[in-house]
């Protein structure tokens, strides 16, 4: 339970940090980065990653509740 919870928090922090810094000069603002439609397609492809951490937290809680009921 503790490793999965820690993982959920860390993945959430990492993906939110990445989303907030998406257009920085070192990321998508760098020369040679995709522009126009290619930028929006790439952004749309990465957008579901924001759900990874919260969904991991949900399945961790569901697993914990299920295992607690079985005892």
C-alpha positions as a Markdown table, in Angstrom:
| # | Residue | x | y | z |
|---|---|---|---|---|
| 1 | Unk | 0.0 | 0.0 | 0.0 |
| 2 | Unk | 2.7 | 2.5 | 1.0 |
| 3 | Unk | 4.9 | 1.9 | -2.2 |
| 4 | Unk | 1.8 | 2.3 | -4.5 |
| 5 | Unk | 0.6 | 5.4 | -2.6 |
| 6 | Unk | 4.1 | 7.0 | -2.8 |
| 7 | Unk | 4.3 | 6.1 | -6.5 |
| 8 | Unk | 0.9 | 7.7 | -7.2 |
| 9 | Unk | 1.9 | 10.9 | -5.4 |
| 10 | Unk | 5.3 | 11.0 | -7.2 |
| 11 | Unk | 3.8 | 10.3 | -10.7 |
| 12 | Unk | 1.2 | 13.0 | -10.1 |
| 13 | Unk | 3.9 | 15.5 | -9.1 |
| 14 | Unk | 6.1 | 14.6 | -12.0 |
| 15 | Unk | 3.4 | 14.8 | -14.6 |
| 16 | Unk | 1.9 | 18.0 | -13.3 |
| 17 | Unk | 5.3 | 19.6 | -13.2 |
| 18 | Unk | 5.9 | 18.5 | -16.8 |
| 19 | Unk | 2.6 | 20.0 | -17.8 |
| 20 | Unk | 3.4 | 23.3 | -16.1 |
| 21 | Unk | 6.8 | 23.4 | -17.8 |
| 22 | Unk | 5.6 | 22.1 | -21.2 |
| 23 | Unk | 6.3 | 25.3 | -23.1 |
| 24 | Unk | 9.6 | 26.2 | -21.4 |
| 25 | Unk | 12.6 | 27.0 | -23.6 |
| 26 | Unk | 14.2 | 23.7 | -22.7 |
| 27 | Unk | 11.1 | 21.7 | -23.8 |
| 28 | Unk | 8.6 | 22.6 | -26.5 |
| 29 | Unk | 9.9 | 26.1 | -26.7 |
| 30 | Unk | 13.3 | 25.0 | -27.9 |
| 31 | Unk | 14.4 | 25.5 | -31.5 |
| 32 | Unk | 13.4 | 22.5 | -33.6 |
| 33 | Unk | 10.4 | 21.6 | -31.5 |
| 34 | Unk | 7.2 | 20.7 | -33.3 |
| 35 | Unk | 5.1 | 23.6 | -34.4 |
| 36 | Unk | 1.5 | 24.1 | -35.6 |
| 37 | Unk | -0.5 | 21.0 | -36.0 |
| 38 | Unk | 2.4 | 18.8 | -34.9 |
| 39 | Unk | 2.7 | 20.6 | -31.6 |
| 40 | Unk | -1.0 | 20.1 | -30.9 |
| 41 | Unk | -0.9 | 16.4 | -31.9 |
| 42 | Unk | 2.0 | 15.8 | -29.6 |
| 43 | Unk | 0.4 | 17.7 | -26.8 |
| 44 | Unk | -2.8 | 15.7 | -27.2 |
| 45 | Unk | -0.9 | 12.5 | -27.1 |
| 46 | Unk | 0.9 | 13.4 | -23.8 |
| 47 | Unk | -2.3 | 14.8 | -22.1 |
| 48 | Unk | -3.6 | 11.4 | -20.8 |
| 49 | Unk | -0.4 | 11.1 | -18.7 |
| 50 | Unk | -1.9 | 13.6 | -16.3 |
| 51 | Unk | -4.5 | 11.0 | -15.4 |
| 52 | Unk | -1.9 | 8.3 | -14.6 |
| 53 | Unk | -1.1 | 9.4 | -11.0 |
| 54 | Unk | -4.7 | 10.0 | -9.9 |
| 55 | Unk | -5.8 | 6.7 | -11.4 |
| 56 | Unk | -3.0 | 4.8 | -9.7 |
| 57 | Unk | -4.2 | 6.4 | -6.4 |
| 58 | Unk | -7.8 | 5.2 | -7.1 |
| 59 | Unk | -6.8 | 1.6 | -7.9 |
| 60 | Unk | -4.5 | 1.6 | -4.9 |
| 61 | Unk | -7.3 | 2.6 | -2.6 |
| 62 | Unk | -9.6 | 0.0 | -4.2 |
| 63 | Unk | -7.0 | -2.7 | -3.7 |
| 64 | Unk | -6.5 | -1.7 | -0.1 |
| 65 | Unk | -10.3 | -1.7 | 0.6 |
| 66 | Unk | -10.7 | -5.1 | -1.1 |
| 67 | Unk | -7.8 | -6.7 | 0.8 |
| 68 | Unk | -9.1 | -5.3 | 4.1 |
| 69 | Unk | -12.5 | -6.8 | 3.6 |
| 70 | Unk | -11.1 | -10.2 | 2.9 |
| 71 | Unk | -9.4 | -10.6 | 6.3 |
